[in-house]
Amino acid sequence: MKTLGNIIWVIFGGLHIALEYFIAGLILMITIIGIPFGKMHFRLAKLALSPFGKEVV
């Protein structure tokens, strides 16, 4: 059931949200202060692609 939920999620919005997190992460990586926040945005982008069955650590 998790796999089906993840597929439906990616089709109906997960890809869009992941792309936004990825772009925000790239923008934050420009400054030294933003690097830790940029790394977290990359983790959130990965989580946005398959949210069911994952945890943020």
N, C-alpha and C positions, 0 to 999 in steps of 0.2 A: 504494500500500500504506500510505503514511503517513496518508492520509485515513481509510481504513478502521480503522486502528489507533487514531486519535484519536477516532473515533465510538464504537468499542467502549470505549475508556478513559473517555469522558465518561459513558456509560451505567452502567458498572460501578464507579464510584468517583471519577472525576475531579471531578464536580460537588460531591460531598460534601467532598472535600479543599479545593477552591477556596473553597467557602463558609466552611470553618473558617479558612483563611488570611485571607479578607476580614474576618471578624468579629474575629480576632486583630489585624489591622491597624487596624481602627477603635478597638479598645480601647487599642492602643499610641499612637495619635494623640492621646490625651487629654493626655499630658504632653509637655513640650518635649523631654525626653531621649528619649522613645520615638518621636518623629517619624521619624528615619531608619530605625528598625526597622519602623515601620508602613509606610513606603514600600516597603521590601523585601518585606514580606508581601504587598502589593498586586501586586508583580511576580511573586512566587511563585504567587499565586492565578491570574494570567493564564497562567503556565507550566503550572499543574496542569490547565488545561482542554485543552491540546493539547501534550503533552510530546514527541511524536515529531517530530523535525526541528527542534527549538529548542535554544538554548544559553543558559545563564545567564551574563550578563556583569556 
